[in-house]
């Protein structure tokens, strides 16, 4: 049976979506991991080209096509191999994730990690073949990764899908970007906690509380004013004082206020500068993400612990250097203002 498809009226012809006969790619994948492996990408790209010579292949990373489909933007149906192939159609690792809060009485959940799978993917009346494969890259010391291999009769259709799914993947969906351990991740748990925060829980002089809120709102509503005055559209505030004086709850309440704006102002939360490539790389990555999502609220809690003497000048260069930080409102907190360099605390 011909395992390729032709883009005729957006449908498959001469190809069954229930099984794929003589699937050489599946066999290559398992043979690859049964012996010496150097580059899964190279092996699968060659095998897919042999199996689907008339289709265009796109190899993708950091594009969540499965999540895009799971949220209703596309349709994704698993494909089965010929029953006589002697190989499984997919490899999935199930992992138990305990409840985030024991007091809520949840049993936790089972999370699935697809290590190898293939799918009939449909988006906007267009058909694709999608492979997901976890593999190795010998050029990076045998580091592991998971890539998507997208096949289509028209590469422009693939590009359009990747742009749509990529934009969705990089967007926040009731989540907050958190930087910790050298990389960014999305936290739905932190978002839920922030949305429960209220200024009613902040014990502060009423007028001071009002001025604080208005200061933030005015900044995000005043881009034109900053540009007219020819000054950089950026702002920074440091909350300081002993533990328990309301710094954290004030930040969370402000985050909630900014998420209620139209359009909402996202928060980027920095938990640590620890990174396998060093704190300088972390600072560079943090400000690059902030510029990407500006206007945004960039939060550095325990600023005196984060910005040590060894990275102070690099941090200040990102804050006030040649790169534009328009639309970035930086908020820091510290229990020990006297430990901060004057270049940070006196501005």
N, C-alpha and C positions, 0 to 999 in steps of 0.2 A: 504493500500500500504506500502510495506517495505520502511522505510525511511533511510536505511543504504546502503552503497555501498561496492562493492568488487573491489579490485585493479586488474581488469582483462583487460589487454592491455591498462591500463591507463584510463579506462572509467568507468562510473557509470552503474550498472546493476540493474534493478528492482527499479529504483529510478528516479523520475522526477525532473529536475532542475527548472521547472516552479512553482512548489508548493510543500509544505511539509505537508502531511496530519497528523492530530492528533498531532500537535506539542506541546508536553508537556512543553518544555523549554520556549516557549513564554508565556504560561499560568503561569508558575512558576515565571517568571520575573515580570509580572504585579501583581500577587498576593503578591509577595515579597514586592513591593513598595506600596501596598495597606494597609499594616499593619506594625507591628514592624519589623525593618530590623537590622541585626547585621553584616552579612558578605555576600555580593553578590557573592563573589567567591565560598563560601561554598555551597550556594543554587544552583548556576548554574552548578558547577562541579558535584554535585550529580544528578541534573536533566539531564545533558548531558550524564552521564554514564548510566542512565536508558533509555534514548531515543536512544542512539547509543552504545549498550553494546559491540559490536565487534570492535569499533574504539578506537584508542589511542588519549587521550586528552593532549594537551599542553596549559598551561595558560601563556600568554606572556604580558610583559610590555616593553615599550620603543623600540618596533619594529613596524615600520610603514608599515604594510602589504598593507594597502590601497594606500599609497603613492608610494610604490614599484610597485604596479600594474598600478597606474595612469601614471607612467613614462615609461610604456611599458615593464617592466620586468616580468610581470605575467598578467593573465586575471582574473577579478573579476566580477561576475554577481550576482546581488541581487536575493534572493530567496523569494517566496511568500508563505504564509500559505494557508491552506485550507480556502476557502471563508466563510465556515460555522463556523469557529472558534470564530468569534465575536471579534477578536483582530487584531490590526494593525500589519503588517509584520515588520515595523521598526518605530523608533522614531528619528526624525531629527529636530534639532533646527537651524533655519536660522537667521543669525545675519547680519545686515548691517554694512559694514566697509567703512567709508568715504574715499575719495581720500587722499593720503598722502600729496599731494601738490595741493591746491586750484587753483593755477595759471595754472595748466596743463589742466584744464577743464574736468577732469574725473568725472563721476557720482558715483564713488566708485564701490563696488561689494557686492555680497551676499555670505557670508561664511557659509558653512554647518558644523554643529557639530553633528555627529552621536552618539546618546545616546544608541540606541539599533538597531542592524541590523544583518542580516545573509546572507551569500554569498556562491556561488559555486566558489571556488578558484582553478585556474589551473596554474601550474608552471612546466616547463620542462616535459610536457606530463604526469604529475601526478595530481591527483584530491584530493581536500581537501574540508572540510566544515569549514567555518569561521564565528564565531559569534563575534560581537563587542558589548560590554556592558559597560555603565557608571554605577558605583555602589558605595556602601558604605563599609567601613571597620570599624566595631565596635571596633576592637583592637587598633585603632589609633584615638579614639575620634570621630568616625563617619566621618573620612576624606573621600573625594570622589576621585575617580580614574576612568580611562577608561582602560579596559583590552581587550585583544584578546584571543579568545578560539579557538584553531586550532585542528581539528579532521582529522585523517588520518588512513588508514589501516596499515601503517608502520611508526613507530616512527622515524626511520632513515631518511625517506623522510621529516618528519617534522623538524628534526634537521638541515638537509641540507638547507631547505627553510629559517629557522630562521637565520642561519649563513649568508646566502646571503642577506636577507632583513635587518638583523641587521647591517651588514657592510655598506650597502647602507644608512641606517638611520643615522648612526654615522658620515658619510662622509659629507664634505661640497660640495654644488652644487651651485657655484657662490654665496657664502655666507661667512660671517665672524662670528666667535664665539664671543658673547658679554656677559660679566658677569655683571649682574645688579639685585638688589633686592634679592640676595641669590641664583640665579640659572643661568645656561648658556642657551642662546637662539641663534638661527641662524638669522642673519640679512642680507637679500638680499639688503635692502635699503642702508646700510652702504657700502656693497661691490660695488654697483653701483656708489656711491659717490667717493669711493677710486679709481675706475678705470677711473674716469674723472680727477683725480689729476695728475699734471705734474710738473716735476722739472723746467720747463720753467716759472712757476708761483712763484717759490721760489727766492726771491731777496737775493742773497748770492754771495760772491766772487767766481768766476768760479773755481779756483783751490780748494778752500775749499769744494765746492759742489762736485767736482770730488773725492776728498779724502774721503768725507763722504760716498758716494756711494760705492767706492771701499772697504772701511773698512767693510761695511756690506757684500758685495759680497764675499770678501776674507774669512770672518769668515765661511760662509755657505759652502764654497768650500774647507775648510782646515781641515776637520775632521781627516784625516790621519796625518797631521802635528801635531795637538794637541796630538794625541795618541802617536806619535813617541817621542814627548817631555815629555810625561807622565804628562800633565797638563789637568785639566778639560776643556772640550770643551764647554765653556759658556762665555758670554760676556754681558756687561752692559754699557749703555750710558745714561746720563741725559742731556736733553736740558733745558736751563734756560734763563731767561731774562724777561723783561716786556711784558705785553700783546701786541699782534700784531707784535712781532718780527719774526714770521715765524715758531714757534715751531710746531704747529698743521699741517700746510700745508706741512712741511718737513716730518713729520711722515707719512702723507697720501701718499705723493709722494714716500716715501720709501716702504710703503706697496704695492703700485702699482708695483714698480720695482721688489719686491720679488715675487709677483704673476706672473710676466712675466718670472721668472726663470723656467728652466726645470730640475727636477720637481719643481713645484711651492712651495714656502714657505708660509704656512698659517699664518694668524695673529689671535691672541687671544687678544681681547680688553677688558680691565677692566674699567667699568664705576663707580662702587662703591663697597665698602666692606660691605654695609648694608645687614644683613641677620638675619632671625628669630632665627638662632642658634649662632649669634655673629660673629664679624669680624675674630676671629681666625679660625673658621670653613670656612669662606669665603676664607681666604688665603690658607688654606689647599686644598680646592676644586680647587682653581685657579691653583696652582702649580701641582696638580695631573693631571688636564686637559692638562697643558702645557707639562708635561712629556709624556703624551699619544700621543700628536700631534707633538712632537719634530722630526726633527728640525722645529722650529717655531719662530715667532716674538711675544713677549709678551709685550703688551703696557699698561703702567700705566700713564694716563694723570692726571695732578694736583697731583703729588706724595705726596706733603706736606700735602694735605688735606686727602688723602687716608690713609697714614701710620701715625697714631697718636702715641703718647708716649705709650699708653696702649698696643699697638700691635707691637711696633717696634722690640722687641726682638724675637717675634714669626716670624715676617716677615724675619728678618735676618737669623733665623735658617732655614727657607725654602730656602733662597738664598744660604747659605753657609753650611748647615747642612750635615748630613750623606747621605741623599738621593741624587742620581745623577740628575743633571740638564743638562746633555749633550745635545747639540744642541739647547739650549734655549738662544736666544738673547733678553735680557730685555732692554726695552727703557722706560725711565720716562721723564716727563716734569714738570716744576714748574716755577711759576712766582717769587718765593721767595726761592732761594737756601739756604739762611741763616737760614731758618726755618727747614731745613732737618737735622737730626742727622748726625754727622760726620761718623758714622758707615755705612751710606748710601751714603752720598755725597763724602766722601774722601775714595776712594777704589783703 
